[in-house]
Amino acid sequence: MKTLSTATAAILALAAPAAIAQDFGYSDAYDWSGVYAGASIGVASSDPHARFVKSTSVFPAPGIPISSISIKSNPSGLVGGFQVGANQQFGNFVIGAEAEIGTGNVTANIPDPLIDHLGTGSGAPVAGDSVTSTSDFNGSLLLRAGLGVGRFLPYAVAGMSAAHVWTTATAGNGDDNGLFGGWAVGGGVEMMVADDWSVRAQYLHTQMSGHNFSAGKFFENSSHPVTDAVTLGVNYKFN
């Protein structure tokens, strides 16, 4: 329910300009039908929901199963990318589809969670060792549905999302990378500022799962990233 409430609040906030425009009688008609392309930039914050997957087979310290050791990090950073899509308008109702490909530096660097649990043997993490997790590439395929109000288009989106994530550890040979996939939902508002140019603000919530890091090793761990991103973009519609 918290996720739905956050998404709903974001969509309502982003749609406010269209409501204001309608209240003031701004009805400059615009046909949103057509193919468009553009670019976006913004910020993203994630909760990886990472955990060690082995429960009883390995005990880093007497009586402490590795699965009981928490992994807490909150990657965040800048994201940007390109989008291409197409809309079809029916009266004031607009439906469409969009593909996005992006890059960024959504990163967290944390103290190695196994410090003080593996002793001081070869490869064991000690004070000062760390683990870095980064999402560098991402993409999505989204369906859009909105309501054209003059030159404003408040809309909702939903679809599939994917991301590439890598981890690096200063101890224990914990470097790995993999792909994650899942679903995305969000919304935004787009406004025409010239004949074929528009600007937009968009919120996107994604939940993904996939690759287990360090598979087969005693510190194998899984992750189910939940990410929220807010971006600003510009689009050009081809006639």
Summary of the structure (lengths in Angstrom):
residues: 239
radius of gyration: 22.0
end to end distance: 41.4
largest distance: 73.3
contacts: 765
relative contact order: 0.23
helix: 10%
strand: 57%
